[in-house]
Amino acid sequence: MKFLNKTIQLLLLLELLVLVSAFFFFPFTGGEINFAGVALLSSGFMVITLVAMVLFFRGQMKDPSSQTMHSLVAVVLKFLLELVLALLWFFVAKKTGMSSVILFFVLYLAFTLFSVLVMVKTLKNNIL
């Protein structure tokens, strides 16, 4: 539970860092992406990562066979929810400009690296 609280705090810090950097960076670009779009997309990634981390750490409190299943379900659920987010972002919201695509994949990379690093650090001493 202690690791989950620390992970949530780090995730909120990452979200704050993304929002602050977007607030200062995007007014100078004059592109098609505004701060509201960045906030919406990064919030979506944060919620997806939070769901995956809660599921992952819930599995860490269980027996070893259940840990493996929870870890796999957390990774697969994160991937599927991000596919849905991509579908909504690109096809429903029609954000298909080059800057929108780059923004999506930069945020995808940032939040995926965060979740991978947290999982690897947690599983460093565990055997699945």
Contacts in CASP RR format, 6 or more apart in sequence:
PFRMAT RR
TARGET T0000
AUTHOR 0000-0000-0000
METHOD contacts of the structure
MODEL  1
MKFLNKTIQLLLLLELLVLVSAFFFFPFTGGEINFAGVALLSSGFMVITL
VAMVLFFRGQMKDPSSQTMHSLVAVVLKFLLELVLALLWFFVAKKTGMSS
VILFFVLYLAFTLFSVLVMVKTLKNNIL
1 57 0 8 1.000
1 61 0 8 1.000
3 57 0 8 1.000
3 60 0 8 1.000
3 122 0 8 1.000
4 53 0 8 1.000
4 54 0 8 1.000
4 57 0 8 1.000
7 53 0 8 1.000
7 57 0 8 1.000
7 118 0 8 1.000
8 50 0 8 1.000
8 53 0 8 1.000
10 114 0 8 1.000
10 118 0 8 1.000
11 46 0 8 1.000
11 49 0 8 1.000
11 50 0 8 1.000
11 53 0 8 1.000
11 114 0 8 1.000
12 46 0 8 1.000
14 46 0 8 1.000
14 110 0 8 1.000
14 111 0 8 1.000
14 114 0 8 1.000
15 42 0 8 1.000
15 43 0 8 1.000
15 46 0 8 1.000
18 38 0 8 1.000
18 42 0 8 1.000
18 107 0 8 1.000
18 110 0 8 1.000
19 38 0 8 1.000
19 39 0 8 1.000
19 42 0 8 1.000
22 35 0 8 1.000
22 38 0 8 1.000
22 39 0 8 1.000
22 42 0 8 1.000
23 35 0 8 1.000
26 33 0 8 1.000
26 34 0 8 1.000
26 35 0 8 1.000
26 38 0 8 1.000
29 99 0 8 1.000
31 99 0 8 1.000
32 95 0 8 1.000
32 97 0 8 1.000
32 99 0 8 1.000
32 100 0 8 1.000
33 95 0 8 1.000
33 99 0 8 1.000
33 100 0 8 1.000
33 103 0 8 1.000
38 103 0 8 1.000
41 85 0 8 1.000
41 89 0 8 1.000
41 103 0 8 1.000
41 104 0 8 1.000
41 107 0 8 1.000
42 107 0 8 1.000
44 85 0 8 1.000
45 82 0 8 1.000
45 85 0 8 1.000
45 107 0 8 1.000
45 108 0 8 1.000
45 110 0 8 1.000
45 111 0 8 1.000
46 111 0 8 1.000
48 78 0 8 1.000
48 81 0 8 1.000
48 82 0 8 1.000
48 85 0 8 1.000
48 111 0 8 1.000
49 78 0 8 1.000
49 111 0 8 1.000
49 114 0 8 1.000
49 115 0 8 1.000
51 77 0 8 1.000
51 78 0 8 1.000
51 81 0 8 1.000
52 74 0 8 1.000
52 75 0 8 1.000
52 77 0 8 1.000
52 78 0 8 1.000
52 81 0 8 1.000
52 115 0 8 1.000
53 74 0 8 1.000
53 115 0 8 1.000
53 118 0 8 1.000
55 70 0 8 1.000
55 73 0 8 1.000
55 74 0 8 1.000
55 77 0 8 1.000
56 70 0 8 1.000
56 71 0 8 1.000
56 74 0 8 1.000
56 118 0 8 1.000
56 119 0 8 1.000
56 122 0 8 1.000
57 122 0 8 1.000
58 70 0 8 1.000
59 66 0 8 1.000
59 67 0 8 1.000
59 70 0 8 1.000
59 71 0 8 1.000
60 67 0 8 1.000
60 70 0 8 1.000
60 122 0 8 1.000
60 126 0 8 1.000
62 70 0 8 1.000
64 126 0 8 1.000
64 127 0 8 1.000
64 128 0 8 1.000
67 126 0 8 1.000
67 128 0 8 1.000
68 128 0 8 1.000
71 119 0 8 1.000
71 123 0 8 1.000
71 128 0 8 1.000
74 119 0 8 1.000
75 119 0 8 1.000
78 112 0 8 1.000
78 115 0 8 1.000
82 108 0 8 1.000
82 112 0 8 1.000
86 104 0 8 1.000
89 95 0 8 1.000
89 100 0 8 1.000
89 104 0 8 1.000
90 96 0 8 1.000
90 100 0 8 1.000
90 101 0 8 1.000
90 104 0 8 1.000
95 101 0 8 1.000
95 104 0 8 1.000
END
